[in-house]
Amino acid sequence: MNKVRQITVGRIRIGGRPLALIAGPCVIESESLCLAVATELARIARRLEMPFIFKVSYDKANRSSLRSFRGPGIEAGLRILDRIKRKLNVPILTDVHTPEEAERAAEVADILQIPAFLCRQTDLLVAAAKTGRVVNVKKGQFLAPGDMPNVIDKLVQSGNRKILLTERGASFGYNNLVSDMRAIPIMRAMGYPVIFDATHSVQFPGGGGDRTGGQGEMAPVLARAAVAAGCDGVFVETHPDPAKARSDGPNMIPLGAMPNLLKSLCRIRQAVLA
């Protein structure tokens, strides 16, 4: 595989030999739930020697319906994330949606994530870059992998080369996404680590009428394929009981299934790099 720039996040590196794990619930439902999930994921990752970043959103700004749960908001959400970060000593990733949010979230989050729908928003990219934090850009469902150099250039020209690129499927027909694994080597050739978002890639956007549907049972299949294709890390949303999750439940991997899945991904990673 082509070498990529290694990105340092706290005490860990993404883009090296170990497969990185970015995982957590979709949205903050409660501090106790987030802490329980983060604690279990950190335990699993330590055992497998996987670099681990805890992810969760304080606000889901692009829900299907006004009735959908969005989370506690930025102020309460960042307080929760700060307590989890300090208690478990793990890096934190969260979404930002506006330039103003980027500066505020950077006070707590180690990685600022640019949502797929906003990946071409110049002001947001520039603001995130100028915080000096690692920036993870989700490739828009409407972009080809070869379109990402323009996104990278906006960040680099704003003084930031601490970049991660995330593949999460492409729009295909109505209420469906398709993952083309060619995107992984194409984007890695741009010189930055590539993460594969296994759970959002199985979404049926708007497929539930006023909510998003999905095929969570297919997320492990795509995760294994992506690791075989050479991704540097996997992004997984997980929950103790996805059927009761307040956002994106149909796409999630149950927390209890994570140990076996991650073991299999680490074995594939070893085979790829052998």
N, C-alpha and C positions, 0 to 999 in steps of 0.2 A: 504493500500500500504506500501511496505517497505520504511523505512526512508533512505534518501540519504544525503550526505554532502551538506550543503548549500554553494553556491558560491557567494561571494560578488563581485560586479562590481560597483565601485563608491559608490553611495548611495543606490543601490538596491541589492536584493538578488534573486538568482535563486535556486529553489529547495524547496521553502517554499510554503505556501498555495496559494498565487495568481499565476495564470498562467502567465509565462513570454512571452513577445513578442519580437522577433528579426525580423525586417522587414525593407524593403527599396527596391530601384531599384536593378537590377542585376549589372549594371556597371555605373560608372560616365559618364553620357552623357553631362551634364553641371552642373555648380555649382548652377544655379538658379533652375533647376529641382530637384536636390538633396535637396536643402534647402526647397523647397515647399513641397516635399513629407515628409521629416523629420518633418517639422512643423505640418503638418496635422496628421501624425501618433502619434506624441507626444501629440497632443490635444486629440485624441481619447483615447489613453492609460491613460492619466490623468483622464479622465471622468470615465473610467472603472476600475481605480486603478490597472492597469497592469504594472509591471516592463517592461520598454521599452529600447531596444538597437537598434540603427540605424545601418543598414548594407548596404554596397555597396562596390563594387570592383573597385580598381584603374586600375587593369589589369586582363583580362580574358585570362589566359595563355593556356587554353585547348579548344579553339574554334574549330569548325569543319573544317574551311577553313582558308587559309591565307588571304582571302578577308574579313573575318569577323572583325567587329569592336571590339577592345580590351580594349579601354579606354585611358585615358590620360597618363598612366604610373605612376610610384611610386612617383616621386618628385612632379609633379603637383597635382597628386591625393591626396597625404597626406596633401598638403597645403589646398586643398579644405575641406578635412575631418576635419582638425584642426579648420578651421573657423566655420564650422557647429557645431562642438563639443562645442566651446566656446560660440557661439551665442545662442544655445538652451540648453546648459548644459545637454547633453545626452551622455551616453556611446556609443562608436563606435566599430563596428566589421568589419574587412576586411580580405580578403584572403592573405596568403603568400605562395610563391612557392619555395623559396630557403632559405638556412640558412642565407645568407646575407640580404635578404629581411626581415626576422623575426626581426632582431635587429633594422633595420631602421623603420619598421612599428610600432614597440613597442613604439617609441617616441610619437606616436599619438594615436594609437588604444588601447582600453581597453581589447579587445578580439582578439586574433590572431586565424584565422580559417585555419585549415588544410584541403585542398580540398580532396574529396573522393578518387580520383585517386592517391593521395600522402600519404594516411593515414598510410602506412607502411614504408615511407622514414625515416629511422632512424636519419640521420643527420638533417633533417628538424624538426622532433619532438624534438630532443635534443636542437636545437637552440631556438625553440619557448619556450620550457620549461624554459630555462636558462634566458629568458628575465624577468621572474617573472610575466608576464601577464597571464590572464586567457587564456586557450587554448581550443578551440572548435574543436573537431575532427569529421569530417563527416565519418561515416562508409562507407568503399568502397563498391561499388555495387557487388564486387567479394568476399566479406567476409560474413561469417555467424555471427550473433550476438555474439555467443560464442567465436569468435576469438579475440574480443576486449581486453581481459585482457592483451595480449602481447603489445598492443598499450599503454594501461594505464601504464604498467610497465615501458616502455621506458620514459614516462613523469615523473613518480614518482621517478625512479632511477636517473633522471636528476634534482631532487630537487623541483618538482612542483606538487602539489596536487590540483591546481585550474583548474579543468578539467570539460568540458562539452562533452557529446557524442551526436551526431546527427544521426538519422535514416533518410535515403533518398531513400529507395527502393533497390531491388536487381535485377541484370540482369536476364532476363527470355526470352529466345529466341532471336530473332533479333529485334533491335530497340525498345525494350520495357523494362519496369521495373515493378516489383510487390512489393507492400508493405505488409509485414507480420507483423501484429500488435503484435505478440508474441515477436518481437524484443524489444519492449519497456520494458515490465517487466523483460526480460532476462538481458538487459543492466542496468536497474535500480538496479538490484540485485548486480551489481558490485560496488555500493556505490556512484555513481555520477549522477547528474541530466541528464535526457535524453530530448533532443529537437527533435521535429518531423519537418522535412523539407517538407512542404506540396506541394510546387510548383516544386521543382526538382524531387519529387517522381512521378510526372505525365509526365515527359519527355519521348519523343521518341528519344533517343540519335542517332544522325545522321539520324533521320527518314525523314528529309527534303532534303536528298542528300548532299548539302554542308552546311546544317544548321540543328539544332536540332528542332524537332517538339514536340508536346505535347498536352495534354488535360487539359487546364487551368480550364475548367468548373468542372473537377473532384477534383481539389485541395481542395475546401471547404468540399467535402465529406470525403476525407482522413483526413483532419484536425480534423473534428468532431470525426471520429473514433479513431484517435490517442489520443485525449484528454480523450475520454471515456476509453481508454486502460491505461491511467495513465501517459502520458508524462508531463514533468515539464514546457514545453514551446513549442511554435510553431515558426517556421522560415518560413517567407512568403516573396516572392518577389512581389512587387506591383508597379504599374505605372499608371499615369493618363489616358493613352491611350495605352494599351498593344500592339495594332496592329502597333503602331509606335515606339515601343521600339527597341533599337538597339542590344539587346541581350536577348534571352529567352522569347520573347514576347508571344509565344503560351502557355507558362506555367503560366503566371502571373495572379494575381487576380487584377481587376481594383481597383484603389484607392477608387473610390466611393462606392464600395461594401464592403470595409473593416469594417465600423462601425457595420453593421448588422451581418457580420460573427463573429467578435470578441465578440459581445454581446452573440451570441449563444454559442461560445466556453467557455465564462466565466460561463454561466449557466450550461453547462455540467460539468465544473470543480467543481462547487459548489455541484452538485449532486453526483459526484464521491467521494468527500471528506465528504459528509454528514454523 
